[in-house]
Amino acid sequence: MNSFNPFGDPSGKVELTAAAAPTTCPTCKSSSIITKAKKPDASTYWRCMSCGEIWNQSRHQTGRSEVGRR
């Protein structure tokens, strides 16, 4: 169990699974990351409070850069 509490959960605790909860930002490697999700999973979006990067753990692992942008 992790005591991650960015948005004032009254219990003060949110359970995270190892696969769903990143420990650092993939861009700057900061550990200051948050999410608004009450029950984070692989589709949860995360925000780095240091560099501002927003990412989704499952998309990041599959290589977002492979998707064509125009």
PDB file with one MODEL, atoms N, CA, C and O in Angstrom:
MODEL        1
ATOM      1  N   MET A   1       0.836  -1.170   0.000  1.00  0.00           N
ATOM      2  CA  MET A   1       0.000   0.000   0.000  1.00  0.00           C
ATOM      3  C   MET A   1       0.882   1.235   0.000  1.00  0.00           C
ATOM      4  O   MET A   1       1.924   1.262   0.655  1.00  0.00           O
ATOM      5  N   ASN A   2       0.467   2.253  -0.733  1.00  0.00           N
ATOM      6  CA  ASN A   2       1.203   3.491  -0.875  1.00  0.00           C
ATOM      7  C   ASN A   2       0.380   4.622  -0.292  1.00  0.00           C
ATOM      8  O   ASN A   2      -0.841   4.611  -0.452  1.00  0.00           O
ATOM      9  N   SER A   3       0.970   5.584   0.364  1.00  0.00           N
ATOM     10  CA  SER A   3       0.218   6.686   0.960  1.00  0.00           C
ATOM     11  C   SER A   3       0.118   7.871   0.014  1.00  0.00           C
ATOM     12  O   SER A   3       0.100   9.013   0.472  1.00  0.00           O
ATOM     13  N   PHE A   4       0.054   7.642  -1.246  1.00  0.00           N
ATOM     14  CA  PHE A   4      -0.092   8.639  -2.293  1.00  0.00           C
ATOM     15  C   PHE A   4      -1.440   9.321  -2.149  1.00  0.00           C
ATOM     16  O   PHE A   4      -2.469   8.655  -2.266  1.00  0.00           O
ATOM     17  N   ASN A   5      -1.473  10.632  -1.896  1.00  0.00           N
ATOM     18  CA  ASN A   5      -2.722  11.345  -1.637  1.00  0.00           C
ATOM     19  C   ASN A   5      -2.696  12.749  -2.234  1.00  0.00           C
ATOM     20  O   ASN A   5      -2.640  13.719  -1.477  1.00  0.00           O
ATOM     21  N   PRO A   6      -2.735  12.902  -3.564  1.00  0.00           N
ATOM     22  CA  PRO A   6      -2.621  14.230  -4.156  1.00  0.00           C
ATOM     23  C   PRO A   6      -3.871  15.088  -4.073  1.00  0.00           C
ATOM     24  O   PRO A   6      -3.767  16.310  -4.179  1.00  0.00           O
ATOM     25  N   PHE A   7      -5.035  14.508  -3.890  1.00  0.00           N
ATOM     26  CA  PHE A   7      -6.266  15.288  -3.964  1.00  0.00           C
ATOM     27  C   PHE A   7      -7.158  15.165  -2.735  1.00  0.00           C
ATOM     28  O   PHE A   7      -8.374  15.322  -2.851  1.00  0.00           O
ATOM     29  N   GLY A   8      -6.601  14.893  -1.583  1.00  0.00           N
ATOM     30  CA  GLY A   8      -7.357  14.936  -0.349  1.00  0.00           C
ATOM     31  C   GLY A   8      -8.289  13.774  -0.089  1.00  0.00           C
ATOM     32  O   GLY A   8      -9.364  13.980   0.473  1.00  0.00           O
ATOM     33  N   ASP A   9      -7.931  12.572  -0.469  1.00  0.00           N
ATOM     34  CA  ASP A   9      -8.728  11.394  -0.142  1.00  0.00           C
ATOM     35  C   ASP A   9      -8.862  11.340   1.374  1.00  0.00           C
ATOM     36  O   ASP A   9      -7.842  11.339   2.064  1.00  0.00           O
ATOM     37  N   PRO A  10     -10.091  11.295   1.932  1.00  0.00           N
ATOM     38  CA  PRO A  10     -10.258  11.326   3.385  1.00  0.00           C
ATOM     39  C   PRO A  10      -9.527  10.202   4.123  1.00  0.00           C
ATOM     40  O   PRO A  10      -9.106  10.392   5.264  1.00  0.00           O
ATOM     41  N   SER A  11      -9.370   9.048   3.496  1.00  0.00           N
ATOM     42  CA  SER A  11      -8.671   7.956   4.161  1.00  0.00           C
ATOM     43  C   SER A  11      -7.170   8.195   4.164  1.00  0.00           C
ATOM     44  O   SER A  11      -6.440   7.618   4.970  1.00  0.00           O
ATOM     45  N   GLY A  12      -6.710   9.062   3.245  1.00  0.00           N
ATOM     46  CA  GLY A  12      -5.290   9.357   3.154  1.00  0.00           C
ATOM     47  C   GLY A  12      -4.500   8.304   2.412  1.00  0.00           C
ATOM     48  O   GLY A  12      -3.280   8.421   2.298  1.00  0.00           O
ATOM     49  N   LYS A  13      -5.171   7.266   1.899  1.00  0.00           N
ATOM     50  CA  LYS A  13      -4.448   6.190   1.222  1.00  0.00           C
ATOM     51  C   LYS A  13      -5.173   5.759  -0.033  1.00  0.00           C
ATOM     52  O   LYS A  13      -6.402   5.712  -0.071  1.00  0.00           O
ATOM     53  N   VAL A  14      -4.413   5.451  -1.043  1.00  0.00           N
ATOM     54  CA  VAL A  14      -4.935   4.913  -2.296  1.00  0.00           C
ATOM     55  C   VAL A  14      -4.083   3.715  -2.637  1.00  0.00           C
ATOM     56  O   VAL A  14      -2.857   3.823  -2.680  1.00  0.00           O
ATOM     57  N   GLU A  15      -4.704   2.572  -2.882  1.00  0.00           N
ATOM     58  CA  GLU A  15      -3.937   1.378  -3.226  1.00  0.00           C
ATOM     59  C   GLU A  15      -3.547   1.424  -4.695  1.00  0.00           C
ATOM     60  O   GLU A  15      -4.369   1.734  -5.557  1.00  0.00           O
ATOM     61  N   LEU A  16      -2.310   1.118  -4.967  1.00  0.00           N
ATOM     62  CA  LEU A  16      -1.801   1.105  -6.326  1.00  0.00           C
ATOM     63  C   LEU A  16      -1.186  -0.246  -6.624  1.00  0.00           C
ATOM     64  O   LEU A  16      -0.551  -0.851  -5.761  1.00  0.00           O
ATOM     65  N   THR A  17      -1.372  -0.714  -7.836  1.00  0.00           N
ATOM     66  CA  THR A  17      -0.711  -1.953  -8.231  1.00  0.00           C
ATOM     67  C   THR A  17       0.633  -1.600  -8.840  1.00  0.00           C
ATOM     68  O   THR A  17       0.795  -0.511  -9.391  1.00  0.00           O
ATOM     69  N   ALA A  18       1.573  -2.480  -8.752  1.00  0.00           N
ATOM     70  CA  ALA A  18       2.914  -2.216  -9.261  1.00  0.00           C
ATOM     71  C   ALA A  18       2.889  -1.908 -10.755  1.00  0.00           C
ATOM     72  O   ALA A  18       3.655  -1.065 -11.222  1.00  0.00           O
ATOM     73  N   ALA A  19       2.028  -2.574 -11.504  1.00  0.00           N
ATOM     74  CA  ALA A  19       1.968  -2.363 -12.946  1.00  0.00           C
ATOM     75  C   ALA A  19       1.360  -1.001 -13.284  1.00  0.00           C
ATOM     76  O   ALA A  19       1.706  -0.415 -14.309  1.00  0.00           O
ATOM     77  N   ALA A  20       0.471  -0.493 -12.450  1.00  0.00           N
ATOM     78  CA  ALA A  20      -0.237   0.737 -12.752  1.00  0.00           C
ATOM     79  C   ALA A  20       0.445   1.974 -12.194  1.00  0.00           C
ATOM     80  O   ALA A  20       0.232   3.065 -12.721  1.00  0.00           O
ATOM     81  N   ALA A  21       1.236   1.855 -11.174  1.00  0.00           N
ATOM     82  CA  ALA A  21       1.796   3.012 -10.499  1.00  0.00           C
ATOM     83  C   ALA A  21       3.252   3.256 -10.867  1.00  0.00           C
ATOM     84  O   ALA A  21       4.140   2.553 -10.385  1.00  0.00           O
ATOM     85  N   PRO A  22       3.503   4.242 -11.712  1.00  0.00           N
ATOM     86  CA  PRO A  22       4.892   4.564 -12.010  1.00  0.00           C
ATOM     87  C   PRO A  22       5.557   5.189 -10.783  1.00  0.00           C
ATOM     88  O   PRO A  22       4.875   5.805  -9.964  1.00  0.00           O
ATOM     89  N   THR A  23       6.830   5.045 -10.650  1.00  0.00           N
ATOM     90  CA  THR A  23       7.537   5.630  -9.511  1.00  0.00           C
ATOM     91  C   THR A  23       8.251   6.918  -9.888  1.00  0.00           C
ATOM     92  O   THR A  23       8.561   7.736  -9.022  1.00  0.00           O
ATOM     93  N   THR A  24       8.513   7.100 -11.183  1.00  0.00           N
ATOM     94  CA  THR A  24       9.170   8.313 -11.647  1.00  0.00           C
ATOM     95  C   THR A  24       8.605   8.747 -12.993  1.00  0.00           C
ATOM     96  O   THR A  24       7.998   7.956 -13.714  1.00  0.00           O
ATOM     97  N   CYS A  25       8.814  10.004 -13.312  1.00  0.00           N
ATOM     98  CA  CYS A  25       8.413  10.557 -14.608  1.00  0.00           C
ATOM     99  C   CYS A  25       9.303   9.957 -15.690  1.00  0.00           C
ATOM    100  O   CYS A  25      10.518   9.879 -15.502  1.00  0.00           O
ATOM    101  N   PRO A  26       8.733   9.527 -16.824  1.00  0.00           N
ATOM    102  CA  PRO A  26       9.558   8.953 -17.887  1.00  0.00           C
ATOM    103  C   PRO A  26      10.435   9.996 -18.588  1.00  0.00           C
ATOM    104  O   PRO A  26      11.396   9.631 -19.265  1.00  0.00           O
ATOM    105  N   THR A  27      10.123  11.267 -18.439  1.00  0.00           N
ATOM    106  CA  THR A  27      10.882  12.323 -19.098  1.00  0.00           C
ATOM    107  C   THR A  27      12.032  12.845 -18.247  1.00  0.00           C
ATOM    108  O   THR A  27      13.181  12.859 -18.688  1.00  0.00           O
ATOM    109  N   CYS A  28      11.715  13.282 -17.007  1.00  0.00           N
ATOM    110  CA  CYS A  28      12.751  13.910 -16.181  1.00  0.00           C
ATOM    111  C   CYS A  28      13.195  13.053 -14.998  1.00  0.00           C
ATOM    112  O   CYS A  28      14.114  13.429 -14.270  1.00  0.00           O
ATOM    113  N   LYS A  29      12.553  11.918 -14.805  1.00  0.00           N
ATOM    114  CA  LYS A  29      12.877  10.964 -13.733  1.00  0.00           C
ATOM    115  C   LYS A  29      12.550  11.480 -12.322  1.00  0.00           C
ATOM    116  O   LYS A  29      13.032  10.917 -11.339  1.00  0.00           O
ATOM    117  N   SER A  30      11.743  12.537 -12.211  1.00  0.00           N
ATOM    118  CA  SER A  30      11.327  13.051 -10.911  1.00  0.00           C
ATOM    119  C   SER A  30      10.335  12.094 -10.270  1.00  0.00           C
ATOM    120  O   SER A  30       9.583  11.422 -10.976  1.00  0.00           O
ATOM    121  N   SER A  31      10.321  12.020  -8.961  1.00  0.00           N
ATOM    122  CA  SER A  31       9.349  11.171  -8.266  1.00  0.00           C
ATOM    123  C   SER A  31       8.109  11.969  -7.845  1.00  0.00           C
ATOM    124  O   SER A  31       7.238  11.434  -7.160  1.00  0.00           O
ATOM    125  N   SER A  32       8.021  13.236  -8.246  1.00  0.00           N
ATOM    126  CA  SER A  32       6.875  14.096  -7.929  1.00  0.00           C
ATOM    127  C   SER A  32       5.794  13.926  -8.985  1.00  0.00           C
ATOM    128  O   SER A  32       5.623  14.791  -9.845  1.00  0.00           O
ATOM    129  N   ILE A  33       5.057  12.808  -8.927  1.00  0.00           N
ATOM    130  CA  ILE A  33       4.019  12.531  -9.913  1.00  0.00           C
ATOM    131  C   ILE A  33       2.674  12.370  -9.229  1.00  0.00           C
ATOM    132  O   ILE A  33       2.598  11.887  -8.099  1.00  0.00           O
ATOM    133  N   ILE A  34       1.602  12.778  -9.920  1.00  0.00           N
ATOM    134  CA  ILE A  34       0.253  12.707  -9.366  1.00  0.00           C
ATOM    135  C   ILE A  34      -0.740  12.202 -10.408  1.00  0.00           C
ATOM    136  O   ILE A  34      -0.444  12.162 -11.603  1.00  0.00           O
ATOM    137  N   THR A  35      -1.915  11.822  -9.936  1.00  0.00           N
ATOM    138  CA  THR A  35      -3.029  11.454 -10.796  1.00  0.00           C
ATOM    139  C   THR A  35      -4.316  11.835 -10.083  1.00  0.00           C
ATOM    140  O   THR A  35      -4.341  11.931  -8.856  1.00  0.00           O
ATOM    141  N   LYS A  36      -5.385  12.055 -10.843  1.00  0.00           N
ATOM    142  CA  LYS A  36      -6.690  12.335 -10.244  1.00  0.00           C
ATOM    143  C   LYS A  36      -7.496  11.049 -10.048  1.00  0.00           C
ATOM    144  O   LYS A  36      -8.547  11.070  -9.408  1.00  0.00           O
ATOM    145  N   ALA A  37      -7.016   9.949 -10.586  1.00  0.00           N
ATOM    146  CA  ALA A  37      -7.737   8.679 -10.502  1.00  0.00           C
ATOM    147  C   ALA A  37      -7.834   8.200  -9.058  1.00  0.00           C
ATOM    148  O   ALA A  37      -6.854   8.235  -8.314  1.00  0.00           O
ATOM    149  N   LYS A  38      -9.026   7.753  -8.673  1.00  0.00           N
ATOM    150  CA  LYS A  38      -9.215   7.225  -7.321  1.00  0.00           C
ATOM    151  C   LYS A  38      -8.653   5.813  -7.196  1.00  0.00           C
ATOM    152  O   LYS A  38      -8.170   5.424  -6.133  1.00  0.00           O
ATOM    153  N   LYS A  39      -8.718   5.052  -8.277  1.00  0.00           N
ATOM    154  CA  LYS A  39      -8.169   3.691  -8.309  1.00  0.00           C
ATOM    155  C   LYS A  39      -7.319   3.565  -9.565  1.00  0.00           C
ATOM    156  O   LYS A  39      -7.788   3.055 -10.582  1.00  0.00           O
ATOM    157  N   PRO A  40      -6.069   4.026  -9.505  1.00  0.00           N
ATOM    158  CA  PRO A  40      -5.209   3.978 -10.698  1.00  0.00           C
ATOM    159  C   PRO A  40      -5.023   2.570 -11.249  1.00  0.00           C
ATOM    160  O   PRO A  40      -4.903   1.602 -10.499  1.00  0.00           O
ATOM    161  N   ASP A  41      -5.003   2.480 -12.571  1.00  0.00           N
ATOM    162  CA  ASP A  41      -4.721   1.230 -13.257  1.00  0.00           C
ATOM    163  C   ASP A  41      -3.854   1.553 -14.470  1.00  0.00           C
ATOM    164  O   ASP A  41      -3.342   2.668 -14.574  1.00  0.00           O
ATOM    165  N   ALA A  42      -3.684   0.629 -15.368  1.00  0.00           N
ATOM    166  CA  ALA A  42      -2.789   0.826 -16.509  1.00  0.00           C
ATOM    167  C   ALA A  42      -3.260   1.928 -17.454  1.00  0.00           C
ATOM    168  O   ALA A  42      -2.448   2.463 -18.209  1.00  0.00           O
ATOM    169  N   SER A  43      -4.545   2.285 -17.440  1.00  0.00           N
ATOM    170  CA  SER A  43      -5.046   3.323 -18.336  1.00  0.00           C
ATOM    171  C   SER A  43      -5.074   4.712 -17.685  1.00  0.00           C
ATOM    172  O   SER A  43      -5.532   5.669 -18.308  1.00  0.00           O
ATOM    173  N   THR A  44      -4.603   4.834 -16.469  1.00  0.00           N
ATOM    174  CA  THR A  44      -4.591   6.100 -15.737  1.00  0.00           C
ATOM    175  C   THR A  44      -3.564   7.069 -16.324  1.00  0.00           C
ATOM    176  O   THR A  44      -2.464   6.674 -16.711  1.00  0.00           O
ATOM    177  N   TYR A  45      -3.944   8.335 -16.380  1.00  0.00           N
ATOM    178  CA  TYR A  45      -3.011   9.371 -16.813  1.00  0.00           C
ATOM    179  C   TYR A  45      -2.334   9.980 -15.595  1.00  0.00           C
ATOM    180  O   TYR A  45      -2.964  10.187 -14.557  1.00  0.00           O
ATOM    181  N   TRP A  46      -1.054  10.263 -15.731  1.00  0.00           N
ATOM    182  CA  TRP A  46      -0.220  10.796 -14.657  1.00  0.00           C
ATOM    183  C   TRP A  46       0.370  12.123 -15.085  1.00  0.00           C
ATOM    184  O   TRP A  46       0.590  12.350 -16.274  1.00  0.00           O
ATOM    185  N   ARG A  47       0.631  13.009 -14.121  1.00  0.00           N
ATOM    186  CA  ARG A  47       1.272  14.293 -14.387  1.00  0.00           C
ATOM    187  C   ARG A  47       2.497  14.439 -13.496  1.00  0.00           C
ATOM    188  O   ARG A  47       2.456  14.146 -12.301  1.00  0.00           O
ATOM    189  N   CYS A  48       3.583  14.895 -14.099  1.00  0.00           N
ATOM    190  CA  CYS A  48       4.805  15.177 -13.350  1.00  0.00           C
ATOM    191  C   CYS A  48       4.723  16.615 -12.853  1.00  0.00           C
ATOM    192  O   CYS A  48       4.501  17.535 -13.640  1.00  0.00           O
ATOM    193  N   MET A  49       4.899  16.808 -11.562  1.00  0.00           N
ATOM    194  CA  MET A  49       4.845  18.142 -10.984  1.00  0.00           C
ATOM    195  C   MET A  49       6.145  18.912 -11.223  1.00  0.00           C
ATOM    196  O   MET A  49       6.189  20.124 -11.011  1.00  0.00           O
ATOM    197  N   SER A  50       7.188  18.236 -11.655  1.00  0.00           N
ATOM    198  CA  SER A  50       8.464  18.912 -11.918  1.00  0.00           C
ATOM    199  C   SER A  50       8.543  19.472 -13.339  1.00  0.00           C
ATOM    200  O   SER A  50       8.848  20.649 -13.527  1.00  0.00           O
ATOM    201  N   CYS A  51       8.267  18.628 -14.338  1.00  0.00           N
ATOM    202  CA  CYS A  51       8.419  19.079 -15.733  1.00  0.00           C
ATOM    203  C   CYS A  51       7.089  19.297 -16.457  1.00  0.00           C
ATOM    204  O   CYS A  51       7.074  19.889 -17.537  1.00  0.00           O
ATOM    205  N   GLY A  52       5.970  18.830 -15.885  1.00  0.00           N
ATOM    206  CA  GLY A  52       4.666  19.043 -16.506  1.00  0.00           C
ATOM    207  C   GLY A  52       4.239  17.957 -17.478  1.00  0.00           C
ATOM    208  O   GLY A  52       3.134  18.022 -18.017  1.00  0.00           O
ATOM    209  N   GLU A  53       5.077  16.967 -17.715  1.00  0.00           N
ATOM    210  CA  GLU A  53       4.744  15.866 -18.634  1.00  0.00           C
ATOM    211  C   GLU A  53       3.477  15.150 -18.165  1.00  0.00           C
ATOM    212  O   GLU A  53       3.294  14.916 -16.970  1.00  0.00           O
ATOM    213  N   ILE A  54       2.607  14.805 -19.113  1.00  0.00           N
ATOM    214  CA  ILE A  54       1.406  14.012 -18.836  1.00  0.00           C
ATOM    215  C   ILE A  54       1.524  12.747 -19.661  1.00  0.00           C
ATOM    216  O   ILE A  54       1.795  12.805 -20.861  1.00  0.00           O
ATOM    217  N   TRP A  55       1.322  11.599 -19.023  1.00  0.00           N
ATOM    218  CA  TRP A  55       1.458  10.340 -19.751  1.00  0.00           C
ATOM    219  C   TRP A  55       0.535   9.277 -19.184  1.00  0.00           C
ATOM    220  O   TRP A  55       0.015   9.384 -18.073  1.00  0.00           O
ATOM    221  N   ASN A  56       0.357   8.251 -19.996  1.00  0.00           N
ATOM    222  CA  ASN A  56      -0.429   7.076 -19.659  1.00  0.00           C
ATOM    223  C   ASN A  56       0.552   5.914 -19.665  1.00  0.00           C
ATOM    224  O   ASN A  56       1.233   5.681 -20.664  1.00  0.00           O
ATOM    225  N   GLN A  57       0.628   5.185 -18.563  1.00  0.00           N
ATOM    226  CA  GLN A  57       1.633   4.128 -18.417  1.00  0.00           C
ATOM    227  C   GLN A  57       1.541   3.070 -19.524  1.00  0.00           C
ATOM    228  O   GLN A  57       2.568   2.663 -20.066  1.00  0.00           O
ATOM    229  N   SER A  58       0.339   2.624 -19.864  1.00  0.00           N
ATOM    230  CA  SER A  58       0.228   1.569 -20.883  1.00  0.00           C
ATOM    231  C   SER A  58       0.613   2.083 -22.265  1.00  0.00           C
ATOM    232  O   SER A  58       1.240   1.347 -23.027  1.00  0.00           O
ATOM    233  N   ARG A  59       0.264   3.310 -22.616  1.00  0.00           N
ATOM    234  CA  ARG A  59       0.654   3.865 -23.915  1.00  0.00           C
ATOM    235  C   ARG A  59       2.140   4.157 -23.957  1.00  0.00           C
ATOM    236  O   ARG A  59       2.779   3.984 -24.995  1.00  0.00           O
ATOM    237  N   HIS A  60       2.693   4.595 -22.848  1.00  0.00           N
ATOM    238  CA  HIS A  60       4.123   4.887 -22.801  1.00  0.00           C
ATOM    239  C   HIS A  60       4.937   3.615 -23.040  1.00  0.00           C
ATOM    240  O   HIS A  60       5.962   3.658 -23.720  1.00  0.00           O
ATOM    241  N   GLN A  61       4.494   2.495 -22.495  1.00  0.00           N
ATOM    242  CA  GLN A  61       5.204   1.230 -22.654  1.00  0.00           C
ATOM    243  C   GLN A  61       5.121   0.702 -24.076  1.00  0.00           C
ATOM    244  O   GLN A  61       6.043   0.022 -24.527  1.00  0.00           O
ATOM    245  N   THR A  62       4.037   0.997 -24.801  1.00  0.00           N
ATOM    246  CA  THR A  62       3.885   0.494 -26.165  1.00  0.00           C
ATOM    247  C   THR A  62       4.560   1.392 -27.188  1.00  0.00           C
ATOM    248  O   THR A  62       4.646   1.024 -28.360  1.00  0.00           O
ATOM    249  N   GLY A  63       5.033   2.541 -26.785  1.00  0.00           N
ATOM    250  CA  GLY A  63       5.756   3.417 -27.711  1.00  0.00           C
ATOM    251  C   GLY A  63       4.868   4.401 -28.409  1.00  0.00           C
ATOM    252  O   GLY A  63       4.541   4.219 -29.582  1.00  0.00           O
ATOM    253  N   ARG A  64       4.471   5.436 -27.720  1.00  0.00           N
ATOM    254  CA  ARG A  64       3.604   6.464 -28.256  1.00  0.00           C
ATOM    255  C   ARG A  64       4.175   7.072 -29.527  1.00  0.00           C
ATOM    256  O   ARG A  64       3.420   7.508 -30.396  1.00  0.00           O
ATOM    257  N   SER A  65       5.483   7.107 -29.647  1.00  0.00           N
ATOM    258  CA  SER A  65       6.114   7.721 -30.805  1.00  0.00           C
ATOM    259  C   SER A  65       5.816   6.967 -32.103  1.00  0.00           C
ATOM    260  O   SER A  65       6.013   7.514 -33.187  1.00  0.00           O
ATOM    261  N   GLU A  66       5.349   5.733 -32.011  1.00  0.00           N
ATOM    262  CA  GLU A  66       5.010   4.967 -33.205  1.00  0.00           C
ATOM    263  C   GLU A  66       3.730   5.450 -33.866  1.00  0.00           C
ATOM    264  O   GLU A  66       3.488   5.155 -35.036  1.00  0.00           O
ATOM    265  N   VAL A  67       2.914   6.183 -33.136  1.00  0.00           N
ATOM    266  CA  VAL A  67       1.661   6.687 -33.670  1.00  0.00           C
ATOM    267  C   VAL A  67       1.965   7.903 -34.532  1.00  0.00           C
ATOM    268  O   VAL A  67       2.641   8.832 -34.089  1.00  0.00           O
ATOM    269  N   GLY A  68       1.464   7.895 -35.765  1.00  0.00           N
ATOM    270  CA  GLY A  68       1.726   9.014 -36.677  1.00  0.00           C
ATOM    271  C   GLY A  68       0.931  10.239 -36.314  1.00  0.00           C
ATOM    272  O   GLY A  68      -0.283  10.167 -36.122  1.00  0.00           O
ATOM    273  N   ARG A  69       1.616  11.377 -36.218  1.00  0.00           N
ATOM    274  CA  ARG A  69       0.958  12.659 -35.956  1.00  0.00           C
ATOM    275  C   ARG A  69       1.182  13.558 -37.166  1.00  0.00           C
ATOM    276  O   ARG A  69       2.261  13.569 -37.759  1.00  0.00           O
ATOM    277  N   ARG A  70       0.176  14.290 -37.511  1.00  0.00           N
ATOM    278  CA  ARG A  70       0.278  15.195 -38.672  1.00  0.00           C
ATOM    279  C   ARG A  70      -0.079  16.588 -38.279  1.00  0.00           C
ATOM    280  O   ARG A  70      -0.054  17.491 -39.114  1.00  0.00           O
TER     281      ARG A  70
ENDMDL
END
